[in-house]
Amino acid sequence: MDKLYWLDQIKLQDRSKVGDKAFYLSKIIQRGYPVVPGFVVSAEILRQFLENLNSSESLVADLPHSSLHLDVTNWRQLQQVASRLRQEILTATVPQQWVSNIFQAAREWQTGCLILRPTLAVSTATPGMKNISGLLESVFCQCEPEAIALALKRTWSQIFRARSLLYWQHSGINLQQINLAVLVQPVENAIASGLLTADPSGWEIEATWGLGIAIALGEVQPDIYYIQPETRVVLEQQLGNKMLAYSVDDAAPGAFSQPVANSVLTTNHTCLTTYLLQEAQQKQHALQEEHLQQIIALGTQLVSELGKTFTIKWTLAQQPTSSKLYITQVSPSQSVIPHLHFIRGLGAAGGRIVATALVIINPQQKPEQLPKGVILVVPTVTPDWLPLLQQVAGIITEQGGLTSHAAILARELGITAVVNATSATTLIQTGERLLLDGDRGEVYRIKGDSKEEMDKGREENLLSSRHPSPKVSHPAVTSHLPMIATQLLVNLSQSTLIEQVQSLPVDGVGLLRSELMVLNILSGQHPNSWILGGRQAELLELWSDQIMQFAQAFAPRPVFYRSLDWRSQDLPSLSDSLESSTQSMLGERGTFSYLQNPAVFELELKALASVQQAGYSNVNLLLPFVRTVEEFIFCRRKVEQAFLTEVAQFQLWIMAEVPSVLFLLPEYVKAGVAGISIGTNDLTQLLLGVDREQGQLAKVFNERHPAVMKAIAQLIQMAESAGIPCSICGQAPALYPEIIDKLVEWGITSISVEPEAVERTYQAIARAEQRLILAAARRKLH
């Protein structure tokens, strides 16, 4: 190792060696701005390390000169290659002299904790690759030689993760073009941390208590401040939901050491600690007025350096007698395109994409097909749009909340989506190119639609680090996961996703949405039409085959098949929709509709029986929207008549989503209910009296509302008292990972989430269980 590149000494010609993240920080630290000090282990060091790997594997023999031509559509091959390459790096030895140089330099800071930030530069052949924060993640470690060596290898190995290899291939980048350096910085305790996002239309500041990891991991909903940049006036401030915070180990009384999820950041468990905030502190904004004004003043100064559009990450370091504001990351605007128009909605499914808009004013006039790769702009989405949505790259709806049909479908299919974007169909025209940000809930119109004004490389400058085509795969999950006792299940409806999902660390399918599953086989006709038209046998075969695909893929893991739960307004395009008032928010939903017209339910039961007869005993039945014990008994008898209960493993569960279950659960258990699954979406709307499809009521539709949380706690306790399992399959755990602590503490049996949320939910469950174990150990100790 020839030298380390200190931030305050980096020169223009060093950019390819130190990467863009370190280069931008060096520019502003050398102009006198407060930046956390640091040095860079250059990209040349990684090349030397890879060239000296001593391995018998032909796969690694030519690194870093190999281009690794992979068939990235072969998911299993991609995972295997990525795993082998990363294992080679993690088991290799970093030269002792390198480690010693880094350790000696870091000791000058007299800190016990370091952060290693990947900082990347890609050759000029691919100018679009500049901002990939999130694809490569920071690593925390102790300031000790052994820990530094391991953290360095973990940082380097990330360029060979499955999602990284996938991204390089789709971006036309080979390994020779990638220059990955590592920025090493000390970690100090923070009073608060967050982001400042500036653009000409306004500034937004996010803040949370402690280190900013909690925001990066999505474990808190930060406070948000909206600023008018010209006057520096705070136009609006919103209190977030901050239940926990992070600090350097031993800094917080009563704190407990906790690994941070690999999905965003990784850490040595002796370096950081996470602790629950007192209730009074949760109700306070993280920034005092003087600190808020310091951040605004800093942003005002940076406009002269970075222009009017940029993002910085900041931290308010805790010092013995005062505090000091530092910049930890700078992201200048990568876009050369002005934001001529801006629409804000609710970010319903993450990712950022650039594509052409297709506007449909009347959702009742659903086309037979859509062009592939467009951004669909429509007032609302109903479930019967599902077959068409698999062609689109993004969705914008004028209506709907985070648990609306559009949001749920988009998350399952991996499609970027923004809902509740008021007047979107009026403001956007078909053919316009849009930047759709599903993380922030924002839509930008891109100036010009000709290739001369917007080439592909410049469009990619606008994209976040998420894979630009999020439908390709779900996130790779590390093979080094902690054991968890709480079952983690997955919500599914599409058989096309089985291959991608079955390798995830899940214990089965907690919610197989039948109504979405069968839309693929109904050919636009209601099941009643098939039955009345004498095509019952044909439909039965198709239905059985659909269920069997899930049973076979996940066996012997359980599959909880939820029987049909349709409202007439959900299926406007089906020729024989259910006969109920289209004005009704609820309609003749769930088991009540079975009493009115049992033919379709009986067909479902025959399909389940066919799956059992084929030798699969892992499929259970989950009854939706059960209002009364009498409805359940009617369904139970139908189940018995279909001989499903003759298979010993078969279980009949109900959805716990109608509030009456809070009073009737013991009676349901006496009537034969073997388990419950809490549907937080419907439970919330019925407890709070808010239609979940109405996005303008998003602040009122809060699944973390005390009434909802108390209802969930009561259901879990009642199920435990009755000796039956209790799952939860609504959107709440995926949207608000912070409630998983409470769910595990209360004794939830299993949690079922969309595929995209599996990894972060797994880690959240692991953290929650470790906290309980530690708390129990401490009680025993004292």
Salt bridges, closest charged atoms under 4 A:
ASP20 OD1 - ARG15 NE 2.96
GLU51 OE2 - HIS65 NE2 3.29
GLU57 OE1 - ARG84 NH2 2.65
GLU137 OE2 - ARG161 NH2 2.97
GLU137 OE2 - ARG163 NH2 2.03
GLU204 OE1 - ARG344 NH2 3.66
GLU204 OE2 - ARG440 NH2 3.34
GLU206 OE2 - ARG440 NH1 3.98
GLU219 OE2 - ARG767 NH2 2.12
ASP223 OD1 - LYS242 NZ 2.74
GLU279 OE2 - LYS283 NZ 3.42
GLU305 OE1 - ARG31 NE 3.13
GLU412 OE1 - ARG513 NH1 3.08
GLU432 OE2 - ARG445 NE 2.55
ASP437 OD2 - ARG352 NE 3.00
ASP439 OD1 - ARG466 NH2 3.13
GLU442 OE2 - ARG344 NH1 3.67
GLU442 OE2 - ARG440 NE 3.49
GLU459 OE2 - ARG433 NE 2.59
GLU460 OE2 - LYS456 NZ 3.85
GLU515 OE2 - ARG562 NH2 2.37
GLU538 OE1 - ARG535 NE 3.18
ASP565 OD2 - ARG589 NH2 2.51
ASP570 OD1 - HIS405 NE2 3.18
ASP570 OD1 - ARG567 NH2 3.08
GLU602 OE2 - LYS638 NZ 2.53
GLU640 OE2 - ARG636 NE 3.37
GLU667 OE2 - LYS670 NZ 3.84
ASP682 OD2 - ARG589 NH2 2.77
ASP682 OD1 - ARG692 NE 3.56
GLU693 OE2 - HIS405 NE2 3.78
GLU738 OE2 - ARG704 NH1 2.86
ASP741 OD2 - ARG771 NH1 2.62
GLU745 OE1 - LYS742 NZ 3.89
GLU754 OE2 - ARG513 NH2 2.76
GLU756 OE1 - ARG760 NH1 3.08
